[in-house]
Amino acid sequence: MKANIHPKSNDIKVVCNCGNTFETQSTKDQLHVEVCYKCHPFYTGEHKFLDVKGRVDSFQRKQQKAAGYKKVDKKNRKEEKTEKKVKTLKELLSEE
């Protein structure tokens, strides 16, 4: 491997906008971040779903409406169908 081609890695302090600080290693001298693990909604559990168009409510209404329908078995469905008598060409022409 070639010597002296990798940048030096330093111990640095990362500062978040919320005031949290922690140490890590980087090639930069100092890092400023907007969101960290202490203030990010995903990690803090404060994540809220933004449902502007009411999609969740409309889905729940559809599910409630669908629960009211009767479930039909495929076996019973076939038995309920009655066979239609198919007319021949001769019978169709004689009707006219």
Stockholm file with secondary structure:
# STOCKHOLM 1.0

chainA/1-96         MKANIHPKSNDIKVVCNCGNTFETQSTKDQLHVEVCYKCHPFYTGEHKFLDVKGRVDSFQRKQQKAAGYKKVDKKNRKEEKTEKKVKTLKELLSEE
#=GR chainA/1-96 SS CCTTCSCCCEEEEEEETTSCEEEEEESSSCEEESCCTTTCHHHHTCCCCCCSSCHHHHHHHHHHHHHTSCCCCHHHHHHHCCCCCCCCHHHHHHHC
#=GC SS_cons        CCTTCSCCCEEEEEEETTSCEEEEEESSSCEEESCCTTTCHHHHTCCCCCCSSCHHHHHHHHHHHHHTSCCCCHHHHHHHCCCCCCCCHHHHHHHC
//
